[in-house]
Amino acid sequence: MIDISVGQYRYSAYLEAVITEVLQAIRHCRRCVVLTGAGISAESGVPTFRGDDGLWNKFRPEELATVDAFMANSKLVWEWYNWRRDVMDTVQPNAGHYALRDFAEYFENFTLITQNVDGLHTRAGSENVLELHGNINRNKCLDCNREYIESDEIKPDKIPSCTYCGGKIRPDVVWFGEMLDPQVIQKAISESEKADLFFSIGTSALVHPAASLPSGAKRTGAILIEVNPEITPLSHLADFRLQSTAGGVLPQIVRGLQESA
């Protein structure tokens, strides 16, 4: 019989040892970049929005989150996004989000990049977050891309038009088949290549161009740390690998930094 408690104890001791090494490495770094993916939001209970029940289980995101879908039936797309926003109102930032907020103060330069559109990093208090895929709580014009700030709530039966060009208002997220905002991704690449410490947290390392940021940072000399319960294509490149959730390990790292300050 396998003694699970012994196995857990050994893993806990191993994790603590790795955290100790990570803390030693961090103390010599001044420029830190963090990339977060769906894993950190999953800890808050953010669903995949693939419609477990009701109307939305008849659709896949690939059928709704596209320009073609919006042009064909903008009312339906907005109904889906309003449902998603209602769901998002029920979740809160978790310990991992708050730890990253506190983490920033230990570096001369800190950049937080996220693939998530839920805005939880900002709600946790992080500043100047680079949102690669946009933010589900913002709206913009389909034609000129200007942010639409006149109203947060969009009525599917009466979608407003852009006050600058007359284009139809859409959610400010990157849809399937669309390019990322060139200014945002270029800033992310630039900061990653200047980093001496790079954290990849809760991301599958499969979706490009975000997936290339950690390896790009390592090529230019950064210490690469992966935080993820699962093995990813990035795992073999990481200098340190913390096989844990963000909420499970990041607060420990912050406490270590606070104790040694």
KAJOUR-V83415 format. One record per helix or strand. SS is the DSSP state (H for helix, E for strand). FROM is the first residue (numbers start at 0). TO is the last residue. If there is no record, write none. Layout:
BEGIN
[[SS & FROM & TO] [SS & FROM & TO]]
END
This chain:
BEGIN
[[H & 3 & 25] [E & 30 & 35] [H & 37 & 41] [H & 53 & 57] [H & 60 & 63] [H & 66 & 71] [H & 73 & 87] [H & 94 & 105] [E & 108 & 113] [H & 119 & 123] [E & 129 & 130] [E & 133 & 140] [E & 146 & 146] [E & 154 & 154] [E & 157 & 157] [E & 160 & 160] [E & 167 & 172] [H & 181 & 193] [E & 196 & 200] [H & 210 & 218] [E & 222 & 226] [H & 234 & 236] [E & 239 & 241] [H & 245 & 259]]
END
